[in-house]
Amino acid sequence: MPPTARKMAGTAIVMLAAVGTLNLPAPAQAASSGTVYFIHGIDWNHAVAGDAQINCESAWKAAKAALTERGWTGSLVTWGFYAKDTRCTRKFNGNLNTRVQELGRRLAWDIHDHYSKQGKPVDVVAHSMGGVVVRAAIEGVRRYGQNADWPDSLQIEDVVTFSAPHTGTSWATTCTALRGWKQCSDLRPGSGFLKWARQNPQADGGTDWTLVGASDDDMITSGSATGMRAKHKSVYASGQGLEHSTIKNKGTDDGWTARYTDDYGETWRTRTGPGPLRLMYNALSSSAY
């Protein structure tokens, strides 16, 4: 091919490549903004129902840092549900005898009043009983949204639960026998509340659930932690120090061994990959798991 022809052909190829590039859609970007609610779990450590208390900032310090250190720019809201809770963004003044369904109703109103009624969706990260409080919020609005006692809309896009008793826990059965607290009663396997709470409840616009458990957790079995229908589930292998109180505080890096499924439990695989807090970020930001 003569030099002039080669030059013209090369120019045409460059022009075609440029046109093709201009016509291609921009690659999807992982969301790293938006409001995230953090919901703590039950306080087992007090003999008197009204003495229950959690320090929200201490409970969620590691998880909040895991988001901000990766560039998360949205609001991080800690929501408590005991009257003696401290350092929470907002809280409801309940106690250990406040039913989980009622906690869900209060959470639903808080999210609705501050975000949903303005058309702003939120994400939720929850530990232990907090995971079923979120279920109660979503299911309650679905069932009773036309009732004045519940908000008529709720927008929760993503939920990540750490060691939540989705099918209950034997600890709650013992607690009910010894203390009689209503929250313990609600968390018993087969309780009326857990039957009511439904599988995979969906808020307005849809909700993507990620359930996380650990084999080292001696309070909430991995089967219960992943016992609700959800697209994404991960169970961390034993020997990695992920006990019930620590699973929400560790793992901002890779190199953690876990079984996981991204197809509602149809297929389980084992991988060495993101730790719990890295997985939380991935789930909220829609990054690859």
C-alpha positions as CSV (number, residue, x, y, z in Angstrom):
1,M,0.0,0.0,0.0
2,P,1.4,3.4,-1.0
3,P,2.5,5.7,2.0
4,T,-0.4,8.1,1.3
5,A,-3.0,5.3,1.3
6,R,-1.5,3.9,4.5
7,K,-1.8,7.3,6.1
8,M,-5.4,7.7,5.0
9,A,-6.3,4.2,6.2
10,G,-4.7,4.9,9.6
11,T,-6.5,8.2,10.0
12,A,-9.8,6.5,9.2
13,I,-9.1,3.8,11.8
14,V,-8.3,6.5,14.4
15,M,-11.5,8.4,13.5
16,L,-13.6,5.2,13.7
17,A,-12.1,4.4,17.1
18,A,-12.9,7.9,18.4
19,V,-16.5,7.7,17.2
20,G,-16.9,4.3,18.8
21,T,-15.5,5.6,22.1
22,L,-17.8,8.6,22.0
23,N,-20.8,6.4,21.5
24,L,-20.0,4.0,24.3
25,P,-21.8,4.6,27.6
26,A,-19.7,5.6,30.5
27,P,-18.8,2.8,32.8
28,A,-21.0,2.4,35.9
29,Q,-19.5,4.1,38.9
30,A,-19.9,2.5,42.4
31,A,-22.0,4.8,44.6
32,S,-20.0,6.1,47.6
33,S,-22.4,8.5,48.9
34,G,-25.9,8.5,50.5
35,T,-27.1,8.1,54.0
36,V,-26.3,4.9,56.0
37,Y,-28.2,4.0,59.1
38,F,-26.4,1.9,61.7
39,I,-28.6,-0.2,64.1
40,H,-27.1,-1.9,67.1
41,G,-28.3,-5.1,68.7
42,I,-29.8,-6.2,72.0
43,D,-28.2,-5.4,75.3
44,W,-28.0,-8.7,77.3
45,N,-26.0,-7.3,80.1
46,H,-28.5,-5.7,82.5
47,A,-30.9,-7.4,84.9
48,V,-33.4,-4.5,84.8
49,A,-35.1,-3.9,81.5
50,G,-34.9,-0.1,81.7
51,D,-31.1,-0.2,82.4
52,A,-30.3,-1.4,78.9
53,Q,-27.8,0.9,77.1
54,I,-25.5,0.9,74.2
55,N,-22.9,3.5,73.2
56,C,-23.7,4.0,69.5
57,E,-20.5,5.7,68.7
58,S,-18.4,3.0,70.3
59,A,-20.5,0.2,68.7
60,W,-20.1,1.6,65.2
61,K,-16.7,3.4,65.3
62,A,-14.9,0.7,63.2
63,A,-17.7,0.4,60.6
64,K,-18.1,4.1,60.1
65,A,-14.3,4.5,59.7
66,A,-14.3,1.7,57.2
67,L,-16.6,3.7,55.0
68,T,-15.1,7.1,55.4
69,E,-11.6,5.8,54.8
70,R,-12.7,4.5,51.4
71,G,-14.1,7.9,50.5
72,W,-17.8,7.5,51.6
73,T,-19.2,11.0,51.5
74,G,-22.8,10.5,52.7
75,S,-24.3,10.9,56.2
76,L,-23.7,8.2,58.7
77,V,-26.6,8.0,61.2
78,T,-26.5,5.9,64.4
79,W,-30.0,5.1,65.6
80,G,-30.5,3.7,69.1
81,F,-33.6,2.3,70.8
82,Y,-32.9,2.3,74.5
83,A,-33.6,5.3,76.7
84,K,-30.2,5.1,78.2
85,D,-28.3,4.7,74.9
86,T,-25.5,7.3,74.5
87,R,-23.8,9.1,71.6
88,C,-26.4,8.2,69.0
89,T,-27.5,10.5,66.2
90,R,-31.1,9.9,67.2
91,K,-32.8,7.3,69.4
92,F,-36.1,6.0,70.6
93,N,-36.6,5.7,74.4
94,G,-37.4,2.1,74.6
95,N,-36.2,-0.8,76.9
96,L,-35.8,-4.5,76.9
97,N,-39.6,-5.0,77.0
98,T,-40.2,-2.9,73.9
99,R,-41.3,-5.4,71.2
100,V,-39.1,-5.7,68.2
101,Q,-42.1,-4.9,65.9
102,E,-42.5,-1.6,67.8
103,L,-38.8,-0.8,67.3
104,G,-39.2,-1.5,63.6
105,R,-42.2,1.0,63.5
106,R,-40.1,3.7,65.3
107,L,-37.2,3.1,62.9
108,A,-39.5,3.3,59.9
109,W,-40.9,6.6,61.0
110,D,-37.4,8.0,61.6
111,I,-36.2,7.0,58.1
112,H,-39.5,8.2,56.6
113,D,-39.5,11.6,58.3
114,H,-35.9,12.4,57.6
115,Y,-35.5,10.8,54.1
116,S,-38.2,8.8,52.5
117,K,-40.9,11.5,52.4
118,Q,-38.4,13.6,50.5
119,G,-37.8,10.8,48.0
120,K,-34.3,10.0,49.4
121,P,-33.4,6.3,49.8
122,V,-31.1,5.2,52.6
123,D,-28.9,2.1,53.3
124,V,-28.9,0.2,56.6
125,V,-26.1,-1.7,58.4
126,A,-27.3,-3.7,61.4
127,H,-25.8,-6.0,64.0
128,S,-27.6,-8.9,65.9
129,M,-31.2,-7.9,66.8
130,G,-30.8,-4.8,64.8
131,G,-31.1,-6.9,61.7
132,V,-34.6,-8.1,62.5
133,V,-35.5,-4.6,63.6
134,V,-34.9,-3.6,60.0
135,R,-37.0,-6.5,58.8
136,A,-39.8,-5.3,61.1
137,A,-39.6,-1.7,59.7
138,I,-39.9,-2.8,56.1
139,E,-42.5,-5.5,56.6
140,G,-44.6,-3.2,58.8
141,V,-44.8,-0.5,56.2
142,R,-45.6,-3.2,53.6
143,R,-48.5,-4.5,55.7
144,Y,-49.8,-1.4,57.5
145,G,-48.6,1.5,55.4
146,Q,-52.2,2.7,55.0
147,N,-52.6,2.8,58.7
148,A,-51.9,6.1,60.4
149,D,-49.7,4.3,62.9
150,W,-47.1,3.4,60.2
151,P,-45.6,5.6,57.5
152,D,-47.0,5.1,54.0
153,S,-43.6,4.8,52.3
154,L,-40.1,3.6,53.1
155,Q,-37.0,3.7,50.8
156,I,-34.2,1.4,51.9
157,E,-32.0,0.3,49.0
158,D,-29.4,-1.9,50.7
159,V,-29.3,-3.8,54.0
160,V,-26.2,-5.5,55.5
161,T,-26.8,-7.6,58.6
162,F,-24.0,-8.9,60.8
163,S,-24.9,-12.0,62.8
164,A,-28.6,-11.2,63.0
165,P,-30.9,-14.0,64.4
166,H,-33.0,-14.3,61.3
167,T,-34.3,-17.7,62.5
168,G,-33.9,-17.0,66.2
169,T,-31.3,-18.1,68.8
170,S,-31.3,-20.4,71.8
171,W,-29.8,-17.6,73.8
172,A,-33.2,-15.8,73.5
173,T,-35.0,-18.9,74.8
174,T,-32.8,-19.0,77.9
175,C,-33.1,-15.2,78.3
176,T,-36.9,-15.5,78.2
177,A,-36.9,-18.2,80.9
178,L,-34.5,-16.3,83.1
179,R,-35.5,-12.6,82.5
180,G,-38.8,-12.7,80.7
181,W,-37.9,-9.7,78.5
182,K,-40.2,-9.3,75.5
183,Q,-37.3,-8.7,73.1
184,C,-35.8,-12.1,74.1
185,S,-39.2,-13.7,73.5
186,D,-39.4,-12.2,70.0
187,L,-36.0,-13.7,69.2
188,R,-36.8,-17.2,70.2
189,P,-36.8,-19.7,67.2
190,G,-40.3,-20.1,65.9
191,S,-41.6,-17.0,67.7
192,G,-44.7,-15.2,66.4
193,F,-42.6,-12.2,65.5
194,L,-40.2,-14.1,63.4
195,K,-43.1,-15.7,61.5
196,W,-44.6,-12.3,61.0
197,A,-41.4,-10.7,59.8
198,R,-41.4,-12.4,56.4
199,Q,-38.7,-13.6,54.1
200,N,-36.8,-10.9,52.1
201,P,-39.1,-8.0,52.8
202,Q,-38.9,-5.2,50.2
203,A,-39.1,-1.5,50.7
204,D,-40.3,0.9,48.0
205,G,-38.1,0.5,44.9
206,G,-36.6,-2.7,46.1
207,T,-34.1,-3.8,48.8
208,D,-30.9,-5.7,48.3
209,W,-30.0,-7.8,51.4
210,T,-26.6,-9.0,52.3
211,L,-26.5,-11.4,55.3
212,V,-23.2,-12.0,57.1
213,G,-22.4,-14.7,59.7
214,A,-19.4,-16.4,61.1
215,S,-18.6,-20.0,62.2
216,D,-16.8,-18.6,65.3
217,D,-20.0,-16.8,66.6
218,D,-21.2,-18.8,69.6
219,M,-24.3,-16.7,70.1
220,I,-25.9,-16.6,66.6
221,T,-25.3,-19.6,64.5
222,S,-24.2,-19.0,60.9
223,G,-27.4,-20.8,59.9
224,S,-29.5,-18.2,61.7
225,A,-27.4,-15.3,60.5
226,T,-28.0,-16.4,56.9
227,G,-31.5,-17.9,57.5
228,M,-33.6,-15.4,55.7
229,R,-34.0,-15.4,51.9
230,A,-31.5,-13.0,50.5
231,K,-29.5,-12.7,47.3
232,H,-26.1,-12.3,49.0
233,K,-24.9,-14.3,52.0
234,S,-21.4,-14.9,53.4
235,V,-20.3,-17.2,56.3
236,Y,-16.7,-16.6,57.5
237,A,-14.7,-19.7,58.3
238,S,-13.7,-20.5,61.9
239,G,-10.3,-19.5,63.4
240,Q,-10.5,-15.9,62.1
241,G,-11.6,-14.3,65.4
242,L,-15.0,-13.2,64.2
243,E,-17.1,-13.7,67.3
244,H,-20.5,-12.2,67.8
245,S,-19.3,-8.9,69.3
246,T,-16.4,-8.5,66.9
247,I,-17.8,-9.4,63.4
248,K,-18.9,-5.8,62.8
249,N,-15.5,-4.4,63.7
250,K,-13.0,-6.3,61.6
251,G,-11.9,-7.0,58.1
252,T,-11.3,-3.9,56.1
253,D,-9.0,-5.8,53.8
254,D,-8.9,-9.0,51.7
255,G,-7.5,-12.4,52.6
256,W,-10.5,-13.6,54.6
257,T,-11.9,-17.1,54.0
258,A,-15.6,-17.4,53.6
259,R,-18.4,-19.4,51.9
260,Y,-20.6,-17.2,49.9
261,T,-23.6,-17.1,47.6
262,D,-24.9,-14.4,45.3
263,D,-27.9,-16.3,44.0
264,Y,-30.1,-16.7,47.0
265,G,-28.3,-19.8,48.2
266,E,-28.6,-21.8,45.0
267,T,-24.8,-22.0,44.7
268,W,-22.3,-21.7,47.5
269,R,-18.6,-21.2,46.8
270,T,-15.5,-20.7,49.0
271,R,-13.1,-17.9,48.5
272,T,-10.3,-15.9,50.1
273,G,-11.6,-12.3,49.7
274,P,-13.0,-9.4,51.5
275,G,-13.4,-9.3,55.3
276,P,-16.6,-8.2,56.9
277,L,-16.1,-4.5,56.8
278,R,-14.8,-4.6,53.2
279,L,-17.8,-6.7,52.2
280,M,-20.1,-4.1,53.9
281,Y,-18.5,-1.4,51.8
282,N,-18.8,-3.4,48.6
283,A,-22.5,-4.2,49.3
284,L,-23.4,-0.6,50.0
285,S,-21.4,0.8,47.1
286,S,-22.6,-1.8,44.6
287,S,-18.9,-2.8,44.0
288,A,-18.1,-6.3,42.9
289,Y,-18.3,-8.6,45.8
